[in-house]
C-alpha cells in the first residue's frame, strides 16, 4: 500500500494541509518544510491521488458562498459576518462569489468548471435540491447553519437551541412569567431550533406557554414592529419578549416606545445574534451571541483542506452560543 499525504503528515508531525501545499509548491510553505516533505515523499515512494491532482490542475480559483436567499430573511449583519468570515481565509488564494440559491432556476453553472469549492449558509430545506446537485458534481462542499440527515457532508452550525433556552431562562430567573415570542420565517430551520429552546426553558421551569403572545416577525425590522404592535393591541400584554433575531427586537422596541411604554420598565426585550449595533441601542440589548464569523471562517479553512488534499472525511461541528446580558431586561424579583 502506497504512502498517503496523511502518512507523511504524521511522520513530520505537521498537518496534512501543510503536506499538500508543500507538494504543490505553495508560497505559503517555507522552503525548509517543502524540502522535508519531498524527502519523505521520495523515500516512501509517494504517488499523488489522481482525482485530487485533476482538481488542482483545473482550478477556477473561485469559491462560492451561497445563501438560501438574498431577498428576505437574511439580515445585513448576518450577511456581513458571513462574507467577512469566509473572505478573510480565502482572499489570498481564491476569488469569492456570493450568491442566493433562490436566484438559480437551474444549476448548469454549479459545476467544477465554475467553482473549486462551495459553502452554503443554509436556512431552509428548500436548499436540498441545490445540495444534492453540488454533491453529484463532486465539488468540495461545506454546509453551514443547519443539519441535513442521512447525508455525509461536513456541517458547521451554532447551538441555537441551547442559546434560546439560556435566553428564556434568563428572563424566568429575573421573575418573568408572562413571556412572549416573536418568531422568524417558518421555513427556516433556525426558527424551529430557537423556538424549541424557548419552549423547553418554559417547560423546565413550570412556566405556561401563552399562545396569544406568539407572533411571526419574518426576521426583519418591519416584521418585528408589526408583530409587537399586534401583541400590544391586547391590553393584557407580556412583561417580556424573546425575539428570534436582533432586527425583530429593534422593530419591537420601536413599537413599544410608540405605545407610550418603556423598556425595560414595562416590557423587557431579548434578541438573538448579537449584531454589531445591539450593544449601542438605548437600552443596550440583551441578546445571544452567535459565532457567525467563526462558523464561516472555520468552514472556509476546512473547505481549503478538502480542495488541496482531496480529503473526503466529513463531520458535524457545533459552535457554542453565549448570552450577552445588558440593559433591556428588568429584574422583577
Residue, then its C-alpha position, 0 to 999 in steps of 0.5 A: x500500500x502506497x504512502x498517503x499525504x496523511x502518512x507523511x503528515x504524521x511522520x513530520x508531525x505537521x498537518x496534512x494541509x501543510x503536506x499538500x501545499x508543500x507538494x504543490x509548491x505553495x508560497x505559503x510553505x517555507x522552503x525548509x518544510x517543502x524540502x522535508x516533505x519531498x524527502x519523505x515523499x521520495x523515500x516512501x515512494x509517494x504517488x499523488x491521488x489522481x482525482x485530487x491532482x485533476x482538481x488542482x490542475x483545473x482550478x477556477x480559483x473561485x469559491x462560492x458562498x451561497x445563501x438560501x436567499x438574498x431577498x428576505x430573511x437574511x439580515x445585513x449583519x448576518x450577511x456581513x459576518x458571513x462574507x467577512x468570515x469566509x473572505x478573510x481565509x480565502x482572499x489570498x488564494x481564491x476569488x469569492x462569489x456570493x450568491x442566493x440559491x433562490x436566484x438559480x432556476x437551474x444549476x448548469x453553472x454549479x459545476x467544477x468548471x465554475x467553482x473549486x469549492x462551495x459553502x452554503x449558509x443554509x436556512x431552509x430545506x428548500x436548499x436540498x435540491x441545490x445540495x444534492x446537485x453540488x454533491x453529484x458534481x463532486x465539488x468540495x462542499x461545506x454546509x453551514x447553519x443547519x443539519x441535513x440527515x442521512x447525508x455525509x457532508x461536513x456541517x458547521x452550525x451554532x447551538x441555537x437551541x441551547x442559546x434560546x433556552x439560556x435566553x428564556x431562562x434568563x428572563x424566568x430567573x429575573x421573575x418573568x412569567x408572562x413571556x412572549x415570542x416573536x418568531x422568524x420565517x417558518x421555513x427556516x430551520x433556525x426558527x424551529x431550533x430557537x423556538x424549541x429552546x424557548x419552549x423547553x426553558x418554559x417547560x423546565x421551569x413550570x412556566x405556561x406557554x401563552x399562545x396569544x403572545x406568539x407572533x411571526x416577525x419574518x426576521x426583519x425590522x418591519x416584521x418585528x414592529x408589526x408583530x409587537x404592535x399586534x401583541x400590544x393591541x391586547x391590553x393584557x400584554x407580556x412583561x417580556x419578549x424573546x425575539x428570534x433575531x436582533x432586527x425583530x427586537x429593534x422593530x419591537x422596541x420601536x413599537x413599544x416606545x410608540x405605545x407610550x411604554x418603556x423598556x425595560x420598565x414595562x416590557x423587557x426585550x431579548x434578541x438573538x445574534x448579537x449584531x454589531x449595533x445591539x450593544x449601542x441601542x438605548x437600552x443596550x440589548x440583551x441578546x445571544x451571541x452567535x459565532x457567525x464569523x467563526x462558523x464561516x471562517x472555520x468552514x472556509x479553512x476546512x473547505x481549503x483542506x478538502x480542495x488541496x488534499x482531496x480529503x473526503x472525511x466529513x463531520x458535524x461541528x457545533x459552535x457554542x452560543x453565549x448570552x450577552x446580558x445588558x440593559x433591556x431586561x428588568x429584574x422583577x424579583 
